[in-house]
Amino acid sequence: MKKDGSYHFETKAIHAGYDAKKHSDSLTPPIYQTSTFAFSSLQQGANRFAGTEDGYIYSRLSNPTVSVLEERIAQLEGGEAALAFGSGIAAVSAALIGLTKMNDHILCSKGLYGCTFGLLQMLHEKYSIDYSFSELKSTEDILKNIRKNTRCIYIETPINPTMKLIDLKLIASIAKEKGIIVVVDNTFSTPYLQKPLQLGCDLVIHSATKYICGHGDVIAGLVVGNQDMIAGIKKSAQKDIGGIISPFDAWLLLRGIKTLAVRMDRHCENAEKLADQLRKHPKVKSIYYPGDKHHPDYEIMKKQMKKAGGLLSFEVNGTFEDVVKVVNQLKLIPIAVSLGDAETLIQHPASMTHAVVPEEVRIEMGISNELLRLSVGLEAWEDIWEDLKQALDTL
Ligand SMILES: *Cc1c(COP(=O)(O)O)cnc(C)c1O
């Protein structure tokens, strides 16, 4: 392996962070299913605790299989270091708890993952950390929403399920001037499609449960950033709160990541095909897909994403009862939340992921009762479309 990290994304996804020579020549990273590590002497143990000698101590602090995963995702995002967690929300909470202190303010994009919102509420009630929301659409809008105590700007783009985008370069340039940290939940895009750190943002978070795993069989999270920030989060919020990943789940993620580039290409290709078909169907009122030339954020997509991603939403041209009929008529596509799996998944945000949002707020966010969200899978797009079409045709 070259040491300079100049390999292409696809190559790093398969090799980065792993040296078989250090692991008995095993082609794939071994699963170090161990809770603790034996020191060769008292002095060695003392040195490891003191940090004067490299080496493992205890698997809540670090584990060789997990280290390979952390190094690999850091290289893919273009960051210096990374941490792996037992869920996406463990990653979000470690990052926010690690970065903030009492009376800080977090400025958020309008439209956040539900449990991230729940975490903000909890941080506010228990620890007096403030938060507010903004569309973050223009310099004026961003400046207006920044407070004296704003510690970080927390962004999801694309925003679920309306697929609105936020201009990361714009936000990063304003935040840098003000000394504010920009945190991006990059779950929907993955580093293959969007690299927030290269656009000037400071920290990237993933629910690795989704595309990073890609096979619907792990719950996990990741945080990527510079050495200092990652060391700070590790020390304060990972070590002492302890939401770590298991070695086996880290290994499954390493396996999933190998095919990230080819999977993302196919997810995107299928989503483009389905967007085209859905747009033409008389029972579809509107579609929300950033790859659609009529999407209001199409230009931002062109600027900061390689492709438009594998998620799209559409409104059924009919009543809520018609939506129920369409969904229940599907024969191939499972009705399920989550996303980024090989299987195409459909969900109804108004009654599932966004059911807790009050109806007026939900409608104002663009999430009507007729909206369905599709996580486009890796099946032949013709089969996915045939299933959707037969269901829409019953109306
Ligand atoms: C799923 C998801 C999360 C939470 O991740 P878990 O792995 O379920 O804990 C956070 N952010 C986004 C955008 C998600 O889709």
The ligand as an SDF file (V2000), in Angstrom:
LIG
                    3D

 15 15  0  0  0  0  0  0  0  0999 V2000
  -31.1030    6.4840   10.9920 C   0  0  0  0  0  0  0  0  0  0  0  0
  -30.5450    7.8230   11.1260 C   0  0  0  0  0  0  0  0  0  0  0  0
  -29.9590    8.2590   12.3260 C   0  0  0  0  0  0  0  0  0  0  0  0
  -29.9310    7.3920   13.5660 C   0  0  0  0  0  0  0  0  0  0  0  0
  -29.1220    6.2900   13.3710 O   0  0  0  0  0  0  0  0  0  0  0  0
  -29.3150    4.8800   14.1460 P   0  0  0  0  0  0  0  0  0  0  0  0
  -28.2480    4.0570   13.5390 O   0  0  0  0  0  0  0  0  0  0  0  0
  -30.6980    4.4100   13.8600 O   0  0  0  0  0  0  0  0  0  0  0  0
  -29.1120    5.1450   15.5840 O   0  0  0  0  0  0  0  0  0  0  0  0
  -29.4130    9.5280   12.3630 C   0  0  0  0  0  0  0  0  0  0  0  0
  -29.4630   10.3500   11.2930 N   0  0  0  0  0  0  0  0  0  0  0  0
  -30.0290    9.9680   10.1310 C   0  0  0  0  0  0  0  0  0  0  0  0
  -30.0570   10.9180    8.9890 C   0  0  0  0  0  0  0  0  0  0  0  0
  -30.5880    8.7020   10.0000 C   0  0  0  0  0  0  0  0  0  0  0  0
  -31.1710    8.3340    8.8580 O   0  0  0  0  0  0  0  0  0  0  0  0
  1  2  1  0
  2  3  1  0
  2 14  2  0
  3  4  1  0
  3 10  2  0
  4  5  1  0
  5  6  1  0
  6  7  2  0
  6  8  1  0
  6  9  1  0
 10 11  1  0
 11 12  2  0
 12 13  1  0
 12 14  1  0
 14 15  1  0
M  END
$$$$
